[in-house]
Amino acid sequence: MRAALAEALYITAEQRAVLVEDPDLTVLRVLAEGPDYFFVWSFRPEPTPLPDWAYGRLYDRSPKLARQLTFNPFVPVELQQRLGVDTSAADEKPPVSRAEAEEQAASDNEWTRSCAAAEPALSAATVARLATDPSPQVRLAVSMRPELSEEQRAAIEYHVGPEDRITPARWAVETRDPGEQNRCARSAHIGLRRSVACNRDLSADLVALLAGDDDLAVRLLLCERHLDVPPDTVINTFLEATTMTRGRLLQHPSLLRGGLARLADHPDPQIRAVALRHPDATPELVERLSHDPESLVRDRTAEDPRLSLDRLLELFEDPATTGIAAANPNLPLPLMHRILDDATG
């Protein structure tokens, strides 16, 4: 629960900042990453950054959070400099030279070596050395380099588990080359497939290909960033996911482009409730779902203006749905006055 609050968008930054003293590293890690708001199809409030002092306190409490803080765009410049981040303007940054890349690759710091492992300027000899680095994080970064063949990737001892959060390969996320995108989408490397799933410039064919991926994270990332994911993929990903934010998949617009019957007759009540947002939902369907055995579905119908007046009044008289039915705009005016009179004594 505290981890969920650490990335919540609907509480203030000051409220989230209280969690910087949390004893659990998982909570601190989520707080350092910041709210998850990368949903192209969801209109959500922009996250408010934590106070500057909070980011510094997180790093002081656990230097292990360097990775999360490095990629958080709201971290103040002073802390970015402590983390070794180049804070010059993006258009003024020269590419990392071979000498700089080689120096970083020789660092005793695991994070520095893993960053260097993705640098194009590295010599082939250094890439080969980092491919056998004692750090799994470094070996994973090397295994996602663009110049490697599938055979070379497979020869590197890396691991990406179903629950592992990885740093996406930037080139795979940003490339506009259809050939490179296709190579990543068809790669045996789960990390590359997850990375390219974050690429917002994929063709419909590649979206369809990744929508059938065996890896849940690939499909989840794809759903979060693409509007044209098939409805069945969104539904199945929602049902399979165990993340705290899985419910946001139910707001994916592709669900409303799919068949209404698929939603209304689905065995999962959360999917049936989505049918009430479908543009083709009729008053008859709303009436039927108002008798659903699951309270979640009945609650959604109680506030639906398409619900018949007789059924609305029945739900209003039911203590379980009185409060929700009271918000229905079709509630008779005399009844609204009675509610207000009762409330004021």
C-alpha positions as CSV (number, residue, x, y, z in Angstrom):
1,M,0.0,0.0,0.0
2,R,2.8,2.4,0.8
3,A,4.5,1.6,-2.5
4,A,1.2,2.4,-4.3
5,L,1.0,5.8,-2.5
6,A,4.6,6.5,-3.5
7,E,3.7,6.6,-7.2
8,A,0.1,8.0,-6.7
9,L,-0.9,10.9,-8.9
10,Y,-3.8,12.1,-6.7
11,I,-1.9,13.0,-3.6
12,T,0.3,16.0,-3.2
13,A,4.1,15.9,-3.5
14,E,4.4,16.9,0.1
15,Q,2.3,13.9,1.1
16,R,4.5,11.6,-1.0
17,A,7.6,13.2,0.5
18,V,6.7,11.8,3.9
19,L,7.6,8.4,2.6
20,V,11.3,9.3,2.2
21,E,11.8,8.0,5.7
22,D,10.1,4.7,5.0
23,P,12.1,1.6,6.2
24,D,11.3,-0.4,3.1
25,L,13.7,-0.1,0.1
26,T,10.9,-1.0,-2.3
27,V,8.9,2.0,-1.2
28,L,12.0,4.3,-1.6
29,R,12.7,2.8,-5.0
30,V,9.2,3.6,-6.3
31,L,9.4,7.1,-4.8
32,A,12.7,7.7,-6.5
33,E,11.3,6.6,-9.9
34,G,8.4,9.0,-9.5
35,P,4.7,8.5,-10.6
36,D,4.0,6.3,-13.6
37,Y,2.2,8.6,-16.0
38,F,3.3,7.4,-19.4
39,F,-0.1,6.6,-20.8
40,V,-0.7,8.2,-24.2
41,W,-4.4,7.4,-24.1
42,S,-5.2,8.5,-20.6
43,F,-5.8,12.0,-19.5
44,R,-4.2,12.3,-16.1
45,P,-2.8,15.2,-14.1
46,E,0.9,16.0,-14.6
47,P,2.8,14.6,-11.6
48,T,4.1,17.2,-9.2
49,P,7.8,16.7,-8.4
50,L,8.9,16.0,-4.8
51,P,10.5,18.9,-3.0
52,D,14.2,19.2,-3.9
53,W,15.3,18.1,-0.4
54,A,13.4,14.9,-0.7
55,Y,15.5,13.6,-3.7
56,G,18.7,14.3,-1.8
57,R,17.4,12.6,1.3
58,L,16.5,9.5,-0.8
59,Y,20.0,9.3,-2.1
60,D,21.5,9.9,1.3
61,R,19.4,7.1,2.8
62,S,20.3,4.6,0.0
63,P,22.9,5.2,-2.7
64,K,21.4,2.1,-4.3
65,L,18.7,4.4,-5.7
66,A,21.2,6.1,-8.0
67,R,19.7,4.3,-11.1
68,Q,16.2,5.4,-10.4
69,L,17.2,9.0,-9.5
70,T,19.4,9.3,-12.6
71,F,16.4,8.7,-14.9
72,N,13.9,10.9,-12.9
73,P,13.6,14.1,-14.9
74,F,12.6,16.1,-11.7
75,V,15.8,15.5,-9.8
76,P,17.4,18.9,-9.0
77,V,20.6,19.8,-10.9
78,E,22.8,19.6,-7.8
79,L,21.9,16.0,-7.2
80,Q,22.2,15.1,-10.9
81,Q,25.7,16.4,-10.7
82,R,26.4,14.3,-7.6
83,L,25.1,11.3,-9.6
84,G,27.4,12.0,-12.5
85,V,24.7,13.1,-14.9
86,D,25.7,15.5,-17.6
87,T,23.4,18.5,-17.0
88,S,24.4,20.5,-20.1
89,A,21.7,21.2,-22.6
90,A,20.8,18.2,-24.8
91,D,21.7,20.0,-28.0
92,E,25.1,21.0,-26.7
93,K,26.1,17.5,-25.5
94,P,28.9,16.1,-27.7
95,P,28.9,12.3,-28.1
96,V,30.9,10.4,-25.5
97,S,34.4,9.9,-26.9
98,R,36.1,6.5,-26.9
99,A,38.5,7.6,-24.2
100,E,35.6,8.7,-21.9
101,A,33.6,5.5,-22.6
102,E,36.7,3.3,-22.0
103,E,37.3,5.2,-18.7
104,Q,33.7,4.6,-17.6
105,A,33.9,1.0,-18.6
106,A,36.9,0.5,-16.3
107,S,35.1,2.1,-13.3
108,D,34.7,0.2,-10.0
109,N,31.1,1.4,-9.9
110,E,28.6,-1.1,-11.3
111,W,26.1,1.5,-12.4
112,T,28.8,3.5,-14.3
113,R,30.0,0.4,-16.1
114,S,26.4,-0.6,-17.0
115,C,25.9,2.9,-18.5
116,A,29.2,2.6,-20.4
117,A,28.2,-0.8,-21.7
118,A,25.6,0.9,-24.0
119,E,28.0,3.6,-25.4
120,P,28.6,3.3,-29.2
121,A,32.2,4.5,-28.8
122,L,33.4,1.5,-26.9
123,S,36.0,-0.7,-28.6
124,A,35.1,-4.2,-29.6
125,A,37.7,-5.5,-27.1
126,T,36.0,-3.6,-24.2
127,V,32.6,-4.8,-25.3
128,A,33.9,-8.3,-25.2
129,R,35.3,-7.8,-21.7
130,L,32.1,-6.3,-20.4
131,A,30.2,-9.2,-21.8
132,T,31.8,-11.3,-19.1
133,D,31.6,-8.7,-16.3
134,P,30.8,-10.1,-12.9
135,S,27.7,-7.8,-12.7
136,P,24.5,-9.1,-14.2
137,Q,23.4,-5.5,-14.8
138,V,26.5,-4.8,-16.9
139,R,26.2,-8.0,-18.9
140,L,22.5,-7.3,-19.6
141,A,23.4,-3.8,-20.9
142,V,26.0,-5.3,-23.2
143,S,23.6,-7.9,-24.5
144,M,21.3,-5.2,-25.9
145,R,23.9,-3.4,-28.0
146,P,22.6,-2.7,-31.5
147,E,25.6,-4.2,-33.4
148,L,25.3,-7.7,-31.9
149,S,23.8,-10.6,-33.7
150,E,21.3,-12.9,-32.1
151,E,24.0,-15.5,-31.7
152,Q,26.3,-13.0,-30.0
153,R,23.5,-12.0,-27.6
154,A,22.7,-15.6,-26.8
155,A,26.4,-16.2,-25.9
156,I,26.2,-13.6,-23.1
157,E,25.1,-14.8,-19.7
158,Y,22.2,-12.4,-19.0
159,H,18.8,-12.9,-17.3
160,V,15.5,-11.1,-17.6
161,G,12.9,-12.5,-15.3
162,P,9.1,-11.9,-15.7
163,E,9.1,-9.5,-12.7
164,D,12.4,-7.8,-13.5
165,R,12.4,-4.1,-14.2
166,I,15.1,-3.3,-16.7
167,T,16.5,-0.1,-18.2
168,P,15.2,-0.1,-21.9
169,A,17.8,0.0,-24.6
170,R,17.5,3.6,-25.7
171,W,18.3,2.9,-29.4
172,A,15.4,0.4,-29.6
173,V,13.0,2.8,-27.9
174,E,13.9,5.8,-30.2
175,T,14.8,4.2,-33.6
176,R,12.6,5.1,-36.5
177,D,14.3,2.6,-38.8
178,P,11.7,-0.1,-39.7
179,G,14.4,-2.7,-40.1
180,E,15.8,-2.1,-36.6
181,Q,12.3,-2.1,-35.1
182,N,11.5,-5.4,-36.8
183,R,14.8,-6.9,-35.6
184,C,14.0,-5.9,-32.0
185,A,10.4,-7.1,-32.2
186,R,11.5,-10.5,-33.5
187,S,14.5,-10.9,-31.2
188,A,14.8,-13.8,-28.8
189,H,16.1,-11.2,-26.3
190,I,13.2,-10.2,-24.0
191,G,14.9,-7.0,-23.1
192,L,15.0,-5.8,-26.7
193,R,11.3,-6.8,-27.2
194,R,10.4,-4.8,-24.1
195,S,12.4,-1.9,-25.3
196,V,10.9,-1.7,-28.7
197,A,7.4,-2.1,-27.2
198,C,8.0,1.4,-25.8
199,N,8.7,2.8,-29.2
200,R,5.8,5.0,-30.2
201,D,6.5,4.8,-33.9
202,L,5.8,1.1,-34.6
203,S,3.9,-0.1,-37.6
204,A,0.6,-1.8,-37.2
205,D,2.2,-5.1,-38.2
206,L,4.8,-4.9,-35.4
207,V,2.1,-3.8,-32.8
208,A,0.1,-6.9,-33.8
209,L,3.3,-9.1,-33.5
210,L,4.2,-7.8,-30.1
211,A,0.6,-8.1,-28.9
212,G,1.0,-11.8,-29.1
213,D,4.3,-11.9,-27.2
214,D,4.7,-14.5,-24.5
215,D,6.2,-12.0,-22.1
216,L,3.6,-10.1,-20.0
217,A,5.8,-7.1,-19.6
218,V,6.1,-6.7,-23.4
219,R,2.4,-6.7,-23.8
220,L,1.9,-4.4,-20.8
221,L,4.4,-1.8,-22.2
222,L,2.8,-2.1,-25.6
223,C,-0.7,-1.4,-24.1
224,E,0.6,1.6,-22.2
225,R,2.0,3.3,-25.3
226,H,-0.1,2.3,-28.3
227,L,-3.7,3.0,-29.1
228,D,-4.1,0.3,-31.7
229,V,-3.5,-2.7,-29.5
230,P,-6.2,-5.4,-30.1
231,P,-9.0,-5.4,-27.5
232,D,-8.3,-9.0,-26.6
233,T,-4.7,-8.2,-25.8
234,V,-5.7,-5.4,-23.4
235,I,-8.2,-7.7,-21.7
236,N,-5.9,-10.7,-21.4
237,T,-3.0,-8.4,-20.2
238,F,-5.3,-7.0,-17.5
239,L,-6.3,-10.4,-16.3
240,E,-2.7,-11.7,-16.2
241,A,-1.1,-8.6,-14.7
242,T,-0.6,-8.4,-10.9
243,T,0.6,-4.8,-10.8
244,M,-1.1,-2.2,-8.6
245,T,-1.8,-0.1,-11.8
246,R,-3.4,-2.9,-13.8
247,G,-6.8,-1.2,-13.5
248,R,-5.7,1.6,-15.8
249,L,-5.8,-0.8,-18.7
250,L,-9.6,-0.8,-18.4
251,Q,-9.4,2.8,-19.7
252,H,-7.7,1.8,-22.9
253,P,-9.8,3.1,-25.8
254,S,-9.3,-0.1,-27.8
255,L,-11.8,-1.8,-25.4
256,L,-14.5,0.5,-26.7
257,R,-13.7,-0.4,-30.3
258,G,-14.2,-4.1,-29.7
259,G,-17.4,-6.0,-29.7
260,L,-19.8,-5.0,-27.0
261,A,-20.9,-8.6,-26.3
262,R,-17.2,-9.5,-25.5
263,L,-17.3,-7.1,-22.7
264,A,-20.9,-7.5,-21.4
265,D,-20.7,-11.3,-21.2
266,H,-17.1,-11.6,-19.9
267,P,-16.7,-13.8,-16.8
268,D,-14.6,-11.0,-15.0
269,P,-16.9,-8.4,-13.4
270,Q,-14.4,-5.6,-14.0
271,I,-14.6,-6.3,-17.8
272,R,-18.4,-6.4,-17.7
273,A,-18.4,-3.0,-16.0
274,V,-16.3,-1.6,-18.9
275,A,-19.3,-2.4,-21.2
276,L,-21.1,0.5,-19.7
277,R,-18.6,2.9,-21.2
278,H,-19.1,1.4,-24.7
279,P,-20.8,3.8,-27.1
280,D,-23.2,1.1,-28.3
281,A,-24.4,0.1,-24.9
282,T,-28.3,0.3,-24.9
283,P,-30.7,1.0,-22.1
284,E,-31.6,-2.7,-22.3
285,L,-28.0,-3.7,-21.6
286,V,-27.7,-1.3,-18.7
287,E,-30.9,-2.7,-17.3
288,R,-29.5,-6.3,-17.6
289,L,-26.2,-5.4,-16.0
290,S,-28.0,-3.6,-13.1
291,H,-29.1,-7.2,-12.0
292,D,-25.5,-8.5,-12.2
293,P,-24.5,-10.7,-9.3
294,E,-21.4,-8.6,-8.6
295,S,-21.8,-5.3,-6.7
296,L,-19.1,-3.7,-8.8
297,V,-21.2,-4.0,-11.9
298,R,-24.5,-3.0,-10.2
299,D,-22.8,0.1,-8.7
300,R,-21.7,1.3,-12.2
301,T,-25.2,0.9,-13.5
302,A,-26.7,2.8,-10.6
303,E,-25.1,6.0,-11.7
304,D,-25.8,5.5,-15.5
305,P,-28.3,8.0,-16.9
306,R,-29.5,5.3,-19.3
307,L,-30.9,3.2,-16.5
308,S,-34.7,3.1,-16.3
309,L,-36.4,5.2,-13.7
310,D,-38.1,2.1,-12.1
311,R,-34.8,0.3,-11.7
312,L,-33.0,3.4,-10.5
313,L,-35.5,3.8,-7.7
314,E,-35.1,0.1,-6.8
315,L,-31.3,0.6,-6.5
316,F,-31.9,3.8,-4.5
317,E,-33.9,1.9,-2.0
318,D,-31.2,-0.8,-1.7
319,P,-28.8,0.4,1.1
320,A,-25.9,-1.1,-0.8
321,T,-26.4,1.3,-3.8
322,T,-28.3,4.2,-2.3
323,G,-25.3,6.6,-2.3
324,I,-24.4,5.8,-5.8
325,A,-27.9,6.0,-7.2
326,A,-28.3,9.3,-5.5
327,A,-25.8,10.7,-7.9
328,N,-27.8,9.6,-11.0
329,P,-28.9,12.8,-12.9
330,N,-32.3,11.2,-13.6
331,L,-33.2,10.9,-9.9
332,P,-36.7,12.6,-9.5
333,L,-36.5,16.2,-8.3
334,P,-38.8,15.6,-5.3
335,L,-36.6,12.8,-4.2
336,M,-33.5,15.0,-4.4
337,H,-35.3,17.6,-2.2
338,R,-36.2,14.9,0.3
339,I,-32.5,13.8,0.5
340,L,-31.4,17.4,1.1
341,D,-34.1,18.0,3.7
342,D,-33.1,14.8,5.5
343,A,-29.5,15.9,5.5
344,T,-30.2,19.3,6.9
345,G,-32.6,18.0,9.6
